[in-house]
Amino acid sequence: MKRLKTILIILVLAALPALAQEDLKIGKLFDNDYINEYKATEVVVQGKELKPYNLTLFHSVTFDNVKTSSEKIEEWIETDSREAYDKEVGRIKGKLYYGFFCLPPHKGKNRYLFYRNAALQADSKDQSLTVVYMEGYTTLEQLKKMFK
């Protein structure tokens, strides 16, 4: 019985990062099936490691070769960004190259979405696409200082 409880707790904790993005189109991107299909690298950080940054969740997915999936991901980002109350974007030939979006708070936590498609740069050997979702109590100003 104790073993069953432990397994259930692990399953619930594993699902928490997905729940954070459940109301976003980009939430589909953080689904394990999608990550496995495109052989993406996923990073999930929660807990005390994020406390100094005033964040409760850091969830990123990086695709090394995005040619087959970039249009769908860009579409999801564009849809979610319509709800952003603050945003900074850069485009190359009409395509979204990077975007930083401040999304409406969810359950009292600020939410941020970052997107970068390095494959759009001319002559770039980097063909990666990265999406980062962050949530917590940090402000946009604090985040900008962290990423300088």
C-alpha positions as MATLAB code, in Angstrom:
seq = 'MKRLKTILIILVLAALPALAQEDLKIGKLFDNDYINEYKATEVVVQGKELKPYNLTLFHSVTFDNVKTSSEKIEEWIETDSREAYDKEVGRIKGKLYYGFFCLPPHKGKNRYLFYRNAALQADSKDQSLTVVYMEGYTTLEQLKKMFK';
ca = [
       0.000    0.000    0.000;
       2.837    2.367    0.859;
       4.434    1.625   -2.503;
       1.187    2.413   -4.323;
       0.923    5.774   -2.527;
       4.494    6.611   -3.503;
       3.796    5.781   -7.151;
       0.644    7.908   -7.145;
       2.486   10.859   -5.607;
       5.204   10.611   -8.256;
       2.606   10.530  -11.035;
       0.808   13.581   -9.647;
       4.065   15.530   -9.292;
       5.093   14.594  -12.813;
       1.811   16.001  -14.131;
       2.160   19.377  -12.387;
       4.308   21.063  -15.036;
       1.780   20.133  -17.718;
      -1.057   21.556  -15.649;
       0.660   24.932  -15.473;
       0.271   25.382  -19.222;
      -3.042   23.568  -19.573;
      -4.987   26.666  -20.609;
      -2.475   27.597  -23.303;
      -2.236   26.319  -26.879;
       1.479   25.851  -26.313;
       0.602   23.405  -23.543;
       0.404   20.756  -26.286;
       4.107   21.286  -26.879;
       4.946   20.148  -23.354;
       3.138   16.850  -23.855;
       5.529   13.891  -23.622;
       4.237   12.381  -26.869;
       5.084   15.564  -28.779;
       8.497   15.829  -27.131;
       9.308   12.194  -27.917;
       8.046   12.398  -31.501;
      10.387   15.268  -32.340;
      13.234   14.108  -30.088;
      13.232   17.357  -28.136;
      15.211   18.179  -25.020;
      13.015   19.070  -22.080;
      14.093   20.819  -18.882;
      11.757   21.129  -15.897;
      12.850   22.893  -12.735;
      10.616   23.349   -9.708;
      11.119   23.938   -6.034;
      13.940   25.391   -4.005;
      16.323   25.779   -6.973;
      14.040   28.517   -8.316;
      13.388   30.314   -5.034;
      16.241   32.850   -5.518;
      14.596   33.851   -8.808;
      11.112   34.141   -7.301;
       9.888   31.491   -9.758;
       7.938   28.317   -9.038;
       8.284   26.639  -12.446;
      10.757   26.736  -15.310;
       9.824   24.480  -18.228;
      11.676   24.509  -21.521;
      11.661   22.439  -24.666;
      14.356   22.656  -27.342;
      14.095   21.056  -30.756;
      17.416   20.573  -32.543;
      15.943   20.461  -36.034;
      12.632   22.261  -36.305;
      11.825   22.232  -39.985;
       8.907   19.829  -39.621;
       7.325   21.312  -36.501;
       8.116   25.033  -36.464;
       4.979   26.238  -38.254;
       2.622   24.528  -35.799;
       4.622   25.740  -32.791;
       4.710   29.299  -34.149;
       0.935   29.141  -34.654;
       0.434   28.083  -31.008;
       2.747   30.853  -29.782;
       0.945   33.445  -31.908;
      -2.413   32.304  -30.502;
      -1.250   32.454  -26.874;
       0.498   35.789  -27.409;
      -2.827   37.454  -28.220;
      -3.589   37.287  -24.492;
      -0.225   38.809  -23.489;
      -0.395   42.154  -21.733;
       3.213   42.918  -22.628;
       5.339   41.517  -25.425;
       8.540   41.943  -27.337;
       8.904   40.226  -30.712;
      11.321   40.025  -33.601;
      10.537   38.699  -37.063;
      12.605   37.519  -39.993;
      10.856   37.493  -43.379;
       7.467   37.588  -41.649;
       8.205   34.578  -39.420;
       8.465   34.853  -35.653;
      12.168   34.738  -34.772;
      11.834   35.483  -31.069;
       9.139   36.530  -28.655;
       8.915   37.296  -24.982;
       5.366   37.410  -23.670;
       3.908   38.356  -20.293;
       0.764   36.298  -19.999;
      -2.150   37.015  -17.669;
      -1.564   35.646  -14.159;
      -2.890   32.180  -13.355;
      -3.828   31.242   -9.794;
      -1.994   34.287   -8.471;
       1.258   33.607  -10.320;
       2.806   35.655  -13.089;
       3.439   33.717  -16.299;
       6.010   34.271  -19.018;
       6.568   32.640  -22.379;
       9.768   32.876  -24.402;
      10.199   31.661  -27.983;
      13.242   31.602  -30.262;
      13.643   29.982  -33.672;
      17.375   30.179  -34.434;
      16.863   28.369  -37.737;
      15.466   31.576  -39.259;
      18.810   33.362  -39.154;
      20.550   33.455  -42.512;
      23.488   31.069  -42.768;
      22.868   29.758  -39.260;
      24.217   26.337  -38.350;
      21.905   26.421  -35.339;
      18.631   24.879  -36.453;
      17.068   24.858  -32.983;
      13.790   26.169  -31.702;
      13.316   26.825  -27.988;
      10.177   27.507  -25.979;
      10.405   28.424  -22.295;
       7.461   28.742  -19.929;
       8.073   30.317  -16.516;
       5.735   31.113  -13.689;
       6.034   32.533  -10.223;
       6.040   35.785   -8.334;
       8.867   37.499  -10.167;
       8.257   40.651  -12.161;
       9.179   41.377  -15.740;
      11.891   43.768  -14.555;
      13.437   41.042  -12.370;
      13.406   38.562  -15.245;
      15.109   41.016  -17.595;
      17.879   41.543  -15.045;
      18.376   37.775  -14.761;
      18.732   37.312  -18.506;
      21.172   40.177  -19.165;
];
